[in-house]
Amino acid sequence: MRAAAIAARWVLALHLIAVSGEAYAEQSFPADPSPAAAYTPAPVEFTPLPLRRWRASFATGYEYDSGLAGDTTQQFIPFAARLEYGAFAVSVATSRVSIEGEYVVGGFSIPGLSAARLEAALARINERLGSSVTLADIADLSLDTSGVGDTLVSLSYTWFDPDRWLPFIELTTSVKLPTASAQKRIGTGETDWILQVDLAKPIGRVTPFASLAYRFNGGPISLGQRSVPITSQAVIDLTNQTAIVLDAARIPVNNSVLATVGSSMLLSDSLVQLAGQNLGLYAGVLYDFEQSPFEGVDDAHELAAYMTFDLFGRLQFGPSFLVGLSRSAPKWGIATQFLVSY
C-alpha cells in the first residue's frame, strides 16, 4: 500500500507543475506533500508560461526508506505521467519496488499474524515428535524481493482563481490496479478505490497545503500456502524437515484514511541563472499520516523536510528527508525527484 501512496503523491506533483505553469507571475503554489515526490513549486516573479489547454508532465526519481518495523529497507523508483485538458486531467503512476527485511504486506509489517501461523505449525511438530521447538529456534520471515509496484489511474478536476481568497482545490478519484505482486508481498493483490481532495493557499512567500484521502481497500487479502525455511541445523536434525509449510490464510482489510499537512516557502526566486532563466529555491516541511488497514497494526506517521530547485516552472528537482514517528513508518528515509512539464 505504501507503493500506491507514493504513486498518488507523484500524480499530485505532476498536477502542481501544470498549475504553476499557468500561474500569474506574483503567485506561488505548494510543494507536493510527500517525501517520495519532494515537491513542485511555482515560479515567483518569473515570466509566466504561455497559457494552453493541453499540458503534459512526467516525473521520476528515487526513494530509500530504512528501519520499517525494525530493520526492513524499501527502495522505490517512481514513474508518473499526466495529461491535462483545461480543468480536467488523467494521470498514471507506478514504481519499481525493492524490499529487504521483515515480513510485510503492502508496506505494513504484520509479524504478529505471521508468527501466529508459525506457532500453530510448530505446535503440530512438537506434538508429533514430543519436542519443544520454539519460534526463536526457526523463524525466518525476512523478505528479499523486488518487482513492479501498484499502478494508480486517476481522474482529477482542478479549480483555482488567483484573484480571490479561496484556495487552490483539486478533487481526484483514483483506482489502484494490483500490478504489485501479492505473492512477493509487494502489494495486496486487490483493487482499491480512492477519493481525495487537495487544498493550498499562497500567502506571500509561504504556501500552506493539506491533502485528505479516503481509500476503499479491496480485501480480504489471501495469503497462499508457502514454506518458511528452518534456520537452525539442530531443529532440522530433530524434525528431519528443512522448512515449515504454512497453510493459506485470509487477512481482513479495513478502509483507511490518508492525510498530509505542511507548508512550503520561497527562499530565493533568482538563486542563479541557467540557460538565461532564473533558478528558484524552495523549502518546506510536512506531516504525513496513513491509517493502517490491518487490525492490531500501528498507523504510519512521518515527518519530512525538502528542498526544490525550480527552473521557470518547467523543471523541478531536489532532495527530501523523512523521519518516522511510528513502527509502521520507516525510521528515516531520503529521496530525490526530477519533474518536467510541457
PyMOL commands that set and color helices and strands:
alter all, ss='L'
color gray80, all
select helices_A, chain A and resi 2-21+111-129+135-138+233-239
alter helices_A, ss='H'
color red, helices_A
select strands_A, chain A and resi 54-68+72-85+88-101+104-105+108-109+143-148+151-159+168-177+192-200+206-216+221-223+226-229+243-246+249-251+256-274+277-290+300-311+315-324+332-341
alter strands_A, ss='S'
color yellow, strands_A
deselect
rebuild
show_as cartoon
